[in-house]
Amino acid sequence: MTTTTILRLPDVEARCAVNRRTLYYWIERGMFPRPINLGPRTVGWLDSDIEAWINEKAQASRVSPAAVGDSKGGSNA
């Protein structure tokens, strides 16, 4: 049996090293996982969603420029 952990906003801010305003800006633009409703005025994020987002950002930052393409837009032929 796996345990699902729900993170509240202060925990998400700390894990992602950004503030509330930035998180909600990213959420509006589809750049960050949406929270789940826990009550009328309470939201949280699944730890697994935040972990996946962090891993995705780490992977993307480690992609070599050659794998992405030439930054000048030309070919090396």
N, CA, C and O atoms as CSV, one atom per row, in Angstrom:
chain,resi,resn,atom,element,x,y,z
A,1,MET,N,N,0.839,-1.180,0.000
A,1,MET,CA,C,0.000,0.000,0.000
A,1,MET,C,C,0.883,1.241,0.000
A,1,MET,O,O,1.815,1.345,0.797
A,2,THR,N,N,0.590,2.180,-0.891
A,2,THR,CA,C,1.368,3.406,-0.949
A,2,THR,C,C,0.643,4.520,-0.202
A,2,THR,O,O,-0.586,4.565,-0.153
A,3,THR,N,N,1.426,5.403,0.368
A,3,THR,CA,C,0.875,6.524,1.099
A,3,THR,C,C,0.931,7.773,0.224
A,3,THR,O,O,1.971,8.088,-0.355
A,4,THR,N,N,-0.182,8.472,0.135
A,4,THR,CA,C,-0.237,9.716,-0.613
A,4,THR,C,C,-0.152,10.864,0.374
A,4,THR,O,O,-0.922,10.935,1.332
A,5,THR,N,N,0.793,11.763,0.131
A,5,THR,CA,C,0.975,12.916,0.993
A,5,THR,C,C,0.438,14.149,0.292
A,5,THR,O,O,0.686,14.356,-0.896
A,6,ILE,N,N,-0.297,14.964,1.029
A,6,ILE,CA,C,-0.799,16.226,0.495
A,6,ILE,C,C,0.031,17.343,1.104
A,6,ILE,O,O,0.207,17.420,2.320
A,7,LEU,N,N,0.539,18.208,0.230
A,7,LEU,CA,C,1.342,19.344,0.661
A,7,LEU,C,C,0.493,20.602,0.646
A,7,LEU,O,O,-0.271,20.832,-0.292
A,8,ARG,N,N,0.625,21.407,1.673
A,8,ARG,CA,C,-0.037,22.703,1.702
A,8,ARG,C,C,0.890,23.741,1.098
A,8,ARG,O,O,2.067,23.467,0.865
A,9,LEU,N,N,0.365,24.930,0.846
A,9,LEU,CA,C,1.094,25.965,0.133
A,9,LEU,C,C,2.483,26.266,0.707
A,9,LEU,O,O,3.438,26.322,-0.068
A,10,PRO,N,N,2.648,26.463,2.007
A,10,PRO,CA,C,3.997,26.750,2.515
A,10,PRO,C,C,5.009,25.645,2.190
A,10,PRO,O,O,6.182,25.920,1.937
A,11,ASP,N,N,4.538,24.391,2.201
A,11,ASP,CA,C,5.413,23.268,1.866
A,11,ASP,C,C,5.810,23.303,0.391
A,11,ASP,O,O,6.964,23.053,0.045
A,12,VAL,N,N,4.839,23.618,-0.475
A,12,VAL,CA,C,5.106,23.682,-1.918
A,12,VAL,C,C,6.055,24.840,-2.221
A,12,VAL,O,O,6.979,24.697,-3.022
A,13,GLU,N,N,5.826,25.984,-1.580
A,13,GLU,CA,C,6.724,27.129,-1.764
A,13,GLU,C,C,8.156,26.758,-1.383
A,13,GLU,O,O,9.101,27.102,-2.093
A,14,ALA,N,N,8.312,26.070,-0.283
A,14,ALA,CA,C,9.649,25.673,0.178
A,14,ALA,C,C,10.284,24.647,-0.757
A,14,ALA,O,O,11.466,24.753,-1.083
A,15,ARG,N,N,9.508,23.660,-1.187
A,15,ARG,CA,C,10.045,22.610,-2.069
A,15,ARG,C,C,10.475,23.154,-3.422
A,15,ARG,O,O,11.456,22.693,-4.006
A,16,CYS,N,N,9.724,24.151,-3.920
A,16,CYS,CA,C,9.991,24.692,-5.259
A,16,CYS,C,C,10.819,25.976,-5.225
A,16,CYS,O,O,11.228,26.472,-6.274
A,17,ALA,N,N,11.063,26.505,-4.063
A,17,ALA,CA,C,11.866,27.721,-3.861
A,17,ALA,C,C,11.298,28.928,-4.605
A,17,ALA,O,O,12.045,29.748,-5.139
A,18,VAL,N,N,9.971,29.029,-4.633
A,18,VAL,CA,C,9.297,30.189,-5.218
A,18,VAL,C,C,8.146,30.603,-4.298
A,18,VAL,O,O,7.726,29.839,-3.429
A,19,ASN,N,N,7.647,31.814,-4.501
A,19,ASN,CA,C,6.572,32.291,-3.641
A,19,ASN,C,C,5.191,31.992,-4.224
A,19,ASN,O,O,5.062,31.516,-5.352
A,20,ARG,N,N,4.178,32.279,-3.437
A,20,ARG,CA,C,2.781,32.015,-3.790
A,20,ARG,C,C,2.410,32.663,-5.122
A,20,ARG,O,O,1.783,32.034,-5.975
A,21,ARG,N,N,2.797,33.903,-5.289
A,21,ARG,CA,C,2.437,34.631,-6.506
A,21,ARG,C,C,2.970,33.924,-7.755
A,21,ARG,O,O,2.257,33.783,-8.749
A,22,THR,N,N,4.220,33.486,-7.694
A,22,THR,CA,C,4.820,32.784,-8.825
A,22,THR,C,C,4.111,31.464,-9.087
A,22,THR,O,O,3.843,31.122,-10.239
A,23,LEU,N,N,3.806,30.721,-8.031
A,23,LEU,CA,C,3.111,29.439,-8.203
A,23,LEU,C,C,1.770,29.634,-8.915
A,23,LEU,O,O,1.461,28.919,-9.868
A,24,TYR,N,N,0.988,30.588,-8.459
A,24,TYR,CA,C,-0.318,30.790,-9.075
A,24,TYR,C,C,-0.207,31.365,-10.485
A,24,TYR,O,O,-1.069,31.101,-11.324
A,25,TYR,N,N,0.825,32.136,-10.756
A,25,TYR,CA,C,1.098,32.612,-12.119
A,25,TYR,C,C,1.351,31.411,-13.029
A,25,TYR,O,O,0.790,31.315,-14.120
A,26,TRP,N,N,2.212,30.490,-12.558
A,26,TRP,CA,C,2.510,29.285,-13.342
A,26,TRP,C,C,1.282,28.420,-13.522
A,26,TRP,O,O,1.066,27.868,-14.600
A,27,ILE,N,N,0.472,28.294,-12.479
A,27,ILE,CA,C,-0.744,27.478,-12.555
A,27,ILE,C,C,-1.684,28.045,-13.614
A,27,ILE,O,O,-2.227,27.290,-14.420
A,28,GLU,N,N,-1.884,29.354,-13.626
A,28,GLU,CA,C,-2.758,30.002,-14.610
A,28,GLU,C,C,-2.319,29.710,-16.036
A,28,GLU,O,O,-3.150,29.619,-16.940
A,29,ARG,N,N,-1.020,29.562,-16.239
A,29,ARG,CA,C,-0.470,29.352,-17.575
A,29,ARG,C,C,-0.206,27.885,-17.887
A,29,ARG,O,O,0.376,27.567,-18.924
A,30,GLY,N,N,-0.626,26.995,-17.003
A,30,GLY,CA,C,-0.457,25.572,-17.241
A,30,GLY,C,C,0.977,25.093,-17.082
A,30,GLY,O,O,1.344,24.050,-17.625
A,31,MET,N,N,1.789,25.837,-16.350
A,31,MET,CA,C,3.201,25.501,-16.175
A,31,MET,C,C,3.486,24.782,-14.853
A,31,MET,O,O,4.630,24.418,-14.581
A,32,PHE,N,N,2.450,24.578,-14.031
A,32,PHE,CA,C,2.617,23.977,-12.714
A,32,PHE,C,C,1.351,23.203,-12.391
A,32,PHE,O,O,0.263,23.597,-12.813
A,33,PRO,N,N,1.472,22.102,-11.646
A,33,PRO,CA,C,0.282,21.297,-11.318
A,33,PRO,C,C,-0.782,22.096,-10.562
A,33,PRO,O,O,-0.465,22.896,-9.681
A,34,ARG,N,N,-2.017,21.873,-10.912
A,34,ARG,CA,C,-3.124,22.522,-10.211
A,34,ARG,C,C,-3.316,21.860,-8.848
A,34,ARG,O,O,-3.106,20.656,-8.703
A,35,PRO,N,N,-3.713,22.648,-7.853
A,35,PRO,CA,C,-3.977,22.056,-6.538
A,35,PRO,C,C,-5.294,21.284,-6.548
A,35,PRO,O,O,-6.118,21.438,-7.449
A,36,ILE,N,N,-5.467,20.462,-5.537
A,36,ILE,CA,C,-6.742,19.755,-5.350
A,36,ILE,C,C,-7.504,20.451,-4.228
A,36,ILE,O,O,-6.902,20.958,-3.281
A,37,ASN,N,N,-8.809,20.471,-4.337
A,37,ASN,CA,C,-9.640,21.081,-3.294
A,37,ASN,C,C,-9.751,20.133,-2.106
A,37,ASN,O,O,-10.064,18.953,-2.262
A,38,LEU,N,N,-9.493,20.664,-0.933
A,38,LEU,CA,C,-9.604,19.883,0.299
A,38,LEU,C,C,-10.805,20.321,1.120
A,38,LEU,O,O,-11.247,19.608,2.020
A,39,GLY,N,N,-11.325,21.486,0.807
A,39,GLY,CA,C,-12.464,22.043,1.533
A,39,GLY,C,C,-12.870,23.340,0.863
A,39,GLY,O,O,-12.316,23.696,-0.177
A,40,PRO,N,N,-13.828,24.054,1.439
A,40,PRO,CA,C,-14.313,25.282,0.815
A,40,PRO,C,C,-13.221,26.335,0.571
A,40,PRO,O,O,-13.260,27.040,-0.437
A,41,ARG,N,N,-12.269,26.443,1.466
A,41,ARG,CA,C,-11.204,27.442,1.310
A,41,ARG,C,C,-9.825,26.832,1.518
A,41,ARG,O,O,-8.897,27.509,1.958
A,42,THR,N,N,-9.700,25.564,1.202
A,42,THR,CA,C,-8.445,24.862,1.453
A,42,THR,C,C,-8.048,24.044,0.236
A,42,THR,O,O,-8.851,23.287,-0.310
A,43,VAL,N,N,-6.788,24.207,-0.183
A,43,VAL,CA,C,-6.254,23.418,-1.287
A,43,VAL,C,C,-4.934,22.796,-0.861
A,43,VAL,O,O,-4.314,23.202,0.122
A,44,GLY,N,N,-4.531,21.813,-1.622
A,44,GLY,CA,C,-3.238,21.172,-1.398
A,44,GLY,C,C,-2.772,20.548,-2.696
A,44,GLY,O,O,-3.522,20.466,-3.669
A,45,TRP,N,N,-1.538,20.114,-2.697
A,45,TRP,CA,C,-0.957,19.478,-3.873
A,45,TRP,C,C,-0.501,18.087,-3.493
A,45,TRP,O,O,-0.004,17.873,-2.387
A,46,LEU,N,N,-0.666,17.137,-4.402
A,46,LEU,CA,C,-0.149,15.801,-4.161
A,46,LEU,C,C,1.367,15.855,-4.234
A,46,LEU,O,O,1.933,16.419,-5.171
A,47,ASP,N,N,2.013,15.275,-3.254
A,47,ASP,CA,C,3.473,15.243,-3.211
A,47,ASP,C,C,4.028,14.637,-4.495
A,47,ASP,O,O,5.055,15.083,-5.006
A,48,SER,N,N,3.346,13.626,-5.011
A,48,SER,CA,C,3.810,12.962,-6.234
A,48,SER,C,C,3.772,13.906,-7.437
A,48,SER,O,O,4.639,13.823,-8.307
A,49,ASP,N,N,2.779,14.805,-7.502
A,49,ASP,CA,C,2.705,15.786,-8.588
A,49,ASP,C,C,3.863,16.780,-8.511
A,49,ASP,O,O,4.465,17.127,-9.527
A,50,ILE,N,N,4.160,17.225,-7.311
A,50,ILE,CA,C,5.251,18.200,-7.125
A,50,ILE,C,C,6.591,17.534,-7.416
A,50,ILE,O,O,7.456,18.129,-8.059
A,51,GLU,N,N,6.761,16.311,-6.947
A,51,GLU,CA,C,8.007,15.571,-7.198
A,51,GLU,C,C,8.213,15.366,-8.698
A,51,GLU,O,O,9.326,15.524,-9.201
A,52,ALA,N,N,7.145,15.013,-9.410
A,52,ALA,CA,C,7.238,14.817,-10.860
A,52,ALA,C,C,7.592,16.124,-11.561
A,52,ALA,O,O,8.389,16.124,-12.499
A,53,TRP,N,N,7.012,17.233,-11.120
A,53,TRP,CA,C,7.304,18.542,-11.712
A,53,TRP,C,C,8.775,18.910,-11.493
A,53,TRP,O,O,9.442,19.383,-12.413
A,54,ILE,N,N,9.273,18.695,-10.281
A,54,ILE,CA,C,10.678,18.987,-9.979
A,54,ILE,C,C,11.591,18.122,-10.847
A,54,ILE,O,O,12.562,18.622,-11.414
A,55,ASN,N,N,11.286,16.836,-10.953
A,55,ASN,CA,C,12.101,15.932,-11.772
A,55,ASN,C,C,12.084,16.341,-13.243
A,55,ASN,O,O,13.109,16.274,-13.921
A,56,GLU,N,N,10.920,16.762,-13.732
A,56,GLU,CA,C,10.794,17.213,-15.114
A,56,GLU,C,C,11.670,18.446,-15.362
A,56,GLU,O,O,12.352,18.532,-16.383
A,57,LYS,N,N,11.647,19.387,-14.436
A,57,LYS,CA,C,12.467,20.601,-14.573
A,57,LYS,C,C,13.954,20.259,-14.508
A,57,LYS,O,O,14.754,20.826,-15.252
A,58,ALA,N,N,14.323,19.343,-13.631
A,58,ALA,CA,C,15.727,18.936,-13.529
A,58,ALA,C,C,16.189,18.263,-14.818
A,58,ALA,O,O,17.281,18.546,-15.311
A,59,GLN,N,N,15.356,17.367,-15.366
A,59,GLN,CA,C,15.687,16.693,-16.630
A,59,GLN,C,C,15.870,17.709,-17.743
A,59,GLN,O,O,16.844,17.646,-18.493
A,60,ALA,N,N,14.930,18.651,-17.855
A,60,ALA,CA,C,14.976,19.649,-18.929
A,60,ALA,C,C,16.212,20.532,-18.824
A,60,ALA,O,O,16.750,20.968,-19.842
A,61,SER,N,N,16.661,20.796,-17.617
A,61,SER,CA,C,17.824,21.667,-17.449
A,61,SER,C,C,19.124,20.950,-17.779
A,61,SER,O,O,20.164,21.590,-17.936
A,62,ARG,N,N,19.073,19.630,-17.884
A,62,ARG,CA,C,20.283,18.850,-18.156
A,62,ARG,C,C,20.364,18.362,-19.592
A,62,ARG,O,O,21.271,17.602,-19.932
A,63,VAL,N,N,19.443,18.778,-20.436
A,63,VAL,CA,C,19.469,18.397,-21.843
A,63,VAL,C,C,20.594,19.166,-22.517
A,63,VAL,O,O,20.711,20.380,-22.346
A,64,SER,N,N,21.415,18.469,-23.277
A,64,SER,CA,C,22.540,19.127,-23.937
A,64,SER,C,C,22.042,20.010,-25.075
A,64,SER,O,O,21.055,19.673,-25.727
A,65,PRO,N,N,22.717,21.145,-25.325
A,65,PRO,CA,C,22.303,22.023,-26.425
A,65,PRO,C,C,22.290,21.304,-27.770
A,65,PRO,O,O,21.449,21.612,-28.615
A,66,ALA,N,N,23.198,20.353,-27.993
A,66,ALA,CA,C,23.241,19.612,-29.251
A,66,ALA,C,C,21.964,18.803,-29.455
A,66,ALA,O,O,21.515,18.632,-30.589
A,67,ALA,N,N,21.374,18.303,-28.369
A,67,ALA,CA,C,20.147,17.515,-28.471
A,67,ALA,C,C,18.952,18.394,-28.809
A,67,ALA,O,O,17.985,17.926,-29.411
A,68,VAL,N,N,19.014,19.665,-28.425
A,68,VAL,CA,C,17.913,20.593,-28.675
A,68,VAL,C,C,18.004,21.162,-30.073
A,68,VAL,O,O,16.977,21.443,-30.690
A,69,GLY,N,N,19.209,21.338,-30.588
A,69,GLY,CA,C,19.414,21.929,-31.916
A,69,GLY,C,C,20.359,23.094,-31.819
A,69,GLY,O,O,20.682,23.549,-30.721
A,70,ASP,N,N,20.798,23.574,-32.934
A,70,ASP,CA,C,21.736,24.685,-32.999
A,70,ASP,C,C,21.044,25.966,-32.531
A,70,ASP,O,O,19.964,26.300,-33.018
A,71,SER,N,N,21.653,26.676,-31.599
A,71,SER,CA,C,21.032,27.880,-31.061
A,71,SER,C,C,20.939,29.004,-32.083
A,71,SER,O,O,20.142,29.925,-31.905
A,72,LYS,N,N,21.740,28.951,-33.158
A,72,LYS,CA,C,21.700,29.992,-34.190
A,72,LYS,C,C,20.658,29.688,-35.244
A,72,LYS,O,O,20.361,30.531,-36.089
A,73,GLY,N,N,20.099,28.483,-35.201
A,73,GLY,CA,C,19.045,28.123,-36.138
A,73,GLY,C,C,19.559,27.570,-37.449
A,73,GLY,O,O,18.762,27.168,-38.296
A,74,GLY,N,N,20.857,27.537,-37.642
A,74,GLY,CA,C,21.428,27.025,-38.884
A,74,GLY,C,C,21.815,25.569,-38.747
A,74,GLY,O,O,21.647,24.962,-37.689
A,75,SER,N,N,22.337,25.017,-39.830
A,75,SER,CA,C,22.797,23.630,-39.785
A,75,SER,C,C,24.313,23.606,-39.747
A,75,SER,O,O,24.965,24.595,-40.083
A,76,ASN,N,N,24.860,22.502,-39.348
A,76,ASN,CA,C,26.307,22.338,-39.270
A,76,ASN,C,C,26.859,21.647,-40.495
A,76,ASN,O,O,27.991,21.165,-40.457
A,77,ALA,N,N,26.117,21.579,-41.569
A,77,ALA,CA,C,26.537,20.870,-42.782
A,77,ALA,C,C,27.484,21.693,-43.627
A,77,ALA,O,O,27.927,21.236,-44.681
